[in-house]
Amino acid sequence: MFSFDVVPGSAVRPVIEAGRTDVLDLVRETYLLHRDGGTINPDSYFLRFPEKPDSRIIALPAYVGGDVQLAGLKWIASFPANIRSGVPRASAVLVLNDYVTGYPVACLEAATISSARTAASAALAAAALRPSGYQGTRIAVVGAGIIARNICDFLEAAGCAPDSYVVHDIDPVAAAALAEHVRKSIGRPVTVTPDLADALAAETVVLATTALEPYVTTPFTAGQLVLNISLRDLAPEVLSAAHNVLDDVEHCLKANTSPHLTEQLTGNRDFVDGTLADVLAGDLAVEQDRPIVFSPFGLGVLDIAVGAYVVQQARTAGTAVAVPDFFGETTRW
């Protein structure tokens, strides 16, 4: 009952890299469990700073039932100015609690887990929402950060194999670095374009930026798939002209995300077709007569599920660090 492990990033990353197909399966199962009421996913809490409006620290509490039976909290910071110093934008920890006793059982480095579960959700959507496959198509990635790199890796693990990639970022160094990763680590042809319009013309567009407000105002064309991972890039008129699939309707329609702005503008939610879990369960078939936009707010239940897997694998590998006597009192008297 009183064991407590710390899993550092040096232990988390090898588990994720070796287990991408497992993570894809876990994220799929967790979406379906969430849809069926087997999870608890309260609203995230945003700690914001008046003098640093682009920065925030977010608390995501959640519980996953089923085979996991763990609760927990991800505490994740997003400080975009970090990238000017070559430091990752996001940092995070994840605390997991036993459902029976409530005692915490582990603390994990979680920026790696967060980017992996985000990338896995994008890859699942890519596979489900383009059932005809990726032969003869391009995937464009707008925003060349760590999440973008992970998305490319998980797209490959999910079997979404385009003829080529195209990368766009306002930072040419970052764009070149992501292109080199795609070329060397994934083995796909890739080009870098300074022209945003060129990237937005690809059959599949991945948006993974730190944008705080919409800058894409022209609707996409029928058959295009947009993975709206950064959530705030698209103007309401773009979503209004598309089929829209979310990860969770209530969670997506807040915090001035693109779907939330669309709801505010239209006064309704008629533009939302359903959730990715509906698609995965076979209850929603999205037609290709309009562009399709997938907008995931990012659910804490995914962090819990992937975190539980990482802890288990790290314990097996001997890379989890046990902390003896972590709890000050283990008896009432």
C-alpha positions in Angstrom: 0.0 0.0 0.0 2.8 2.4 0.9 5.1 2.0 -2.1 5.8 5.1 -4.1 7.9 5.3 -7.3 9.3 8.2 -9.3 9.6 7.7 -13.0 12.0 10.2 -14.6 12.0 11.3 -18.2 15.0 9.1 -18.9 12.8 6.1 -18.1 9.6 7.4 -19.6 10.9 8.1 -23.1 12.2 4.6 -23.9 8.9 3.1 -22.8 7.0 5.4 -25.2 9.4 5.0 -28.1 9.2 1.2 -27.8 5.5 1.0 -27.2 3.8 3.4 -29.7 1.4 0.7 -30.9 0.5 -0.1 -27.3 -0.1 3.6 -26.6 -2.3 3.8 -29.7 -4.4 0.9 -28.4 -4.6 2.4 -24.9 -5.8 5.7 -26.2 -8.4 4.0 -28.4 -9.6 1.9 -25.4 -9.7 4.9 -23.1 -11.7 7.0 -25.6 -14.3 4.2 -25.8 -14.3 3.8 -22.0 -14.8 7.5 -21.6 -17.7 7.4 -24.0 -19.3 4.6 -22.1 -19.1 6.4 -18.7 -16.1 4.5 -17.3 -14.0 7.5 -16.5 -14.3 10.8 -14.7 -12.8 13.9 -16.4 -13.6 17.2 -14.7 -12.8 20.5 -16.2 -9.1 21.5 -16.4 -8.0 24.4 -14.2 -5.9 27.1 -15.8 -3.5 29.1 -13.8 -2.8 32.3 -15.9 -0.4 35.2 -15.4 -1.5 38.8 -16.2 2.0 39.8 -17.2 2.6 36.7 -19.3 -0.7 36.1 -21.2 0.8 33.4 -23.4 1.9 31.3 -20.5 -0.2 29.0 -18.3 0.0 26.0 -16.0 -2.9 23.6 -16.2 -4.2 21.1 -13.7 -6.0 18.1 -15.3 -7.5 15.7 -12.7 -9.1 12.5 -13.9 -10.0 8.9 -13.1 -9.9 5.8 -15.3 -11.9 2.7 -14.4 -11.8 -0.5 -16.3 -8.5 -2.3 -16.1 -6.7 0.8 -14.9 -8.4 1.8 -11.6 -6.3 4.9 -11.0 -7.0 8.5 -10.4 -4.4 11.3 -10.9 -3.5 14.8 -11.7 -1.3 16.1 -14.6 0.2 19.5 -13.8 1.5 20.9 -17.1 3.1 24.2 -17.8 3.1 25.9 -21.2 5.6 28.7 -21.5 6.1 29.5 -25.2 8.9 32.0 -24.6 11.1 29.0 -23.6 11.6 28.1 -27.2 13.6 31.3 -27.7 16.2 29.8 -25.5 16.1 26.4 -27.1 14.2 25.0 -24.1 11.0 22.9 -24.6 7.8 24.9 -24.3 6.0 22.4 -22.0 7.0 20.7 -18.7 4.8 18.4 -16.6 4.5 16.0 -13.8 1.8 13.3 -13.4 0.8 11.9 -10.0 -1.2 8.6 -9.9 -3.4 7.6 -7.0 -4.7 4.2 -6.1 -8.5 4.1 -6.5 -9.0 1.8 -3.4 -7.0 3.8 -0.8 -6.5 7.2 -2.5 -2.8 7.0 -1.8 -0.4 8.3 -4.5 1.6 5.4 -6.0 3.8 7.2 -8.5 5.1 10.5 -9.8 6.2 10.7 -13.4 7.8 13.1 -15.8 4.8 13.8 -17.9 5.6 16.2 -20.8 6.7 13.1 -22.7 3.5 11.3 -21.7 1.3 14.3 -22.6 2.9 14.7 -26.1 2.6 11.0 -26.7 -1.1 10.8 -25.8 -1.8 13.9 -27.9 0.1 12.4 -30.8 -1.7 9.1 -30.5 -5.1 10.8 -30.5 -4.1 12.7 -33.7 -2.9 9.4 -35.3 -6.1 7.6 -34.4 -8.2 10.3 -35.9 -6.0 10.3 -39.0 -6.5 6.6 -39.5 -10.2 6.7 -38.7 -11.2 9.8 -40.7 -9.3 9.0 -43.9 -10.3 5.3 -44.3 -9.1 5.3 -47.9 -5.6 5.6 -46.7 -2.7 7.9 -47.5 -1.2 6.6 -50.7 -0.8 9.5 -53.2 -1.2 12.2 -50.6 0.8 14.7 -48.6 0.7 15.4 -44.9 1.5 19.0 -44.0 2.7 19.9 -40.5 2.3 23.5 -39.4 4.3 24.2 -36.3 7.5 22.2 -35.9 7.8 21.5 -32.2 8.0 18.4 -29.9 4.3 17.6 -30.3 4.7 17.8 -34.1 7.6 15.4 -34.0 5.6 13.0 -31.9 2.6 13.2 -34.2 4.8 12.3 -37.2 6.1 9.3 -35.3 2.7 8.1 -34.2 1.2 8.6 -37.7 3.8 6.1 -38.9 3.0 3.7 -36.1 -0.7 4.0 -37.0 0.0 3.1 -40.6 -0.7 6.6 -42.0 2.0 6.6 -44.6 1.8 9.5 -47.1 3.9 9.8 -50.2 5.6 12.9 -48.6 5.5 15.4 -45.8 5.6 19.2 -46.0 6.7 21.3 -43.0 5.9 25.0 -42.3 7.0 27.0 -39.3 7.7 30.7 -38.8 11.1 29.5 -37.3 13.1 28.1 -40.3 15.5 26.3 -37.9 12.7 24.4 -36.2 11.1 23.6 -39.6 14.5 22.2 -40.9 14.9 20.1 -37.7 11.5 18.5 -38.0 12.1 17.8 -41.7 15.4 16.2 -40.9 13.6 14.0 -38.3 11.0 12.9 -40.8 13.7 12.2 -43.4 16.1 10.3 -41.2 13.9 8.7 -38.4 10.7 8.0 -40.4 12.2 7.6 -43.8 9.7 9.7 -45.7 10.3 12.4 -48.4 9.8 15.8 -46.9 10.1 19.5 -48.0 10.1 22.7 -46.1 7.9 25.5 -47.3 7.9 29.1 -46.1 4.4 29.5 -47.7 1.6 28.8 -45.3 -0.9 28.5 -48.2 1.2 25.7 -49.7 1.1 23.7 -46.5 -2.7 24.3 -46.0 -3.3 22.9 -49.5 -2.1 19.4 -48.5 -4.6 16.6 -48.3 -4.0 16.3 -44.6 -3.0 19.3 -42.5 -1.7 19.0 -38.9 -1.8 22.2 -36.9 0.6 22.0 -33.9 1.3 25.7 -33.1 1.2 27.9 -30.0 -1.3 30.3 -31.7 -3.5 32.1 -29.2 -6.1 33.2 -31.8 -7.2 32.2 -35.3 -5.1 33.0 -38.3 -6.5 30.5 -40.8 -9.7 32.2 -42.3 -10.1 30.4 -45.6 -12.2 27.2 -45.5 -10.6 24.0 -46.6 -11.9 21.9 -49.6 -13.9 18.7 -49.6 -11.9 15.7 -48.7 -9.2 17.5 -46.8 -8.5 16.3 -43.2 -7.4 18.9 -40.6 -6.0 17.7 -37.3 -6.6 20.8 -35.3 -4.3 19.8 -32.4 -3.4 23.3 -31.2 -7.1 24.2 -31.2 -6.9 28.0 -31.8 -5.6 28.3 -35.4 -8.9 28.1 -37.2 -11.5 30.9 -37.6 -15.2 30.0 -37.0 -16.0 30.3 -40.7 -13.5 27.5 -41.3 -15.2 25.1 -38.9 -18.7 26.1 -40.0 -17.8 24.9 -43.5 -16.5 21.5 -42.3 -17.5 18.3 -40.6 -16.3 18.6 -37.1 -15.2 15.7 -34.8 -14.1 16.5 -31.3 -12.7 14.3 -28.5 -15.2 15.6 -25.9 -17.9 18.1 -26.8 -18.2 19.8 -23.4 -14.5 20.1 -22.9 -13.8 21.4 -26.4 -16.4 24.1 -26.2 -14.6 26.4 -23.7 -11.4 28.4 -23.3 -11.9 30.2 -26.6 -10.9 27.2 -28.7 -11.9 27.4 -32.4 -15.0 25.2 -31.7 -15.9 27.4 -28.7 -15.5 30.6 -30.9 -17.7 28.9 -33.5 -20.4 28.1 -30.9 -20.3 31.7 -29.7 -20.7 33.0 -33.2 -23.5 30.7 -34.3 -25.3 30.4 -31.0 -25.5 26.6 -31.3 -23.6 23.3 -31.6 -25.1 22.2 -34.9 -21.6 22.3 -36.6 -20.4 19.4 -34.4 -20.9 16.0 -36.0 -19.8 13.9 -32.9 -16.7 12.6 -31.2 -13.8 10.4 -32.3 -15.1 7.7 -29.9 -18.3 7.7 -31.9 -16.3 7.1 -35.1 -14.2 4.4 -33.5 -17.3 2.7 -32.2 -18.8 2.7 -35.6 -21.7 4.9 -34.6 -20.6 7.9 -36.7 -19.6 7.8 -40.4 -18.2 11.2 -41.6 -18.8 11.9 -45.2 -16.1 13.2 -47.5 -18.3 15.9 -49.1 -16.8 18.6 -46.9 -13.4 19.0 -45.2 -13.1 17.2 -41.9 -11.7 18.9 -38.8 -10.6 16.9 -35.7 -10.3 19.1 -32.6 -9.1 17.4 -29.4 -9.1 19.5 -26.2 -6.9 16.8 -24.6 -8.4 14.6 -21.9 -6.8 14.0 -18.6 -8.0 10.4 -18.7 -5.6 9.7 -21.5 -2.7 10.9 -19.3 -3.8 8.5 -16.6 -4.1 5.5 -18.9 -0.7 6.1 -20.6 0.9 7.0 -17.3 -0.3 3.7 -15.8 1.2 1.8 -18.7 4.5 3.7 -18.4 4.8 2.9 -14.6 4.1 -0.8 -15.2 6.7 -1.0 -18.0 9.3 1.0 -16.0 8.9 -1.2 -12.9 9.4 -4.3 -15.1 12.5 -2.7 -16.7 13.8 -1.7 -13.3 13.9 2.0 -14.3 11.3 3.2 -11.8 12.9 4.7 -8.7 11.4 3.5 -5.5 11.2 6.1 -2.7 11.3 4.3 0.7 9.4 5.9 3.6 7.8 8.5 1.4 4.7 8.6 3.6 5.3 10.1 7.0 2.7 8.0 8.9 1.5 4.6 7.9 -0.6 3.8 11.0 -3.3 5.9 12.7 -1.8 5.4 16.2 
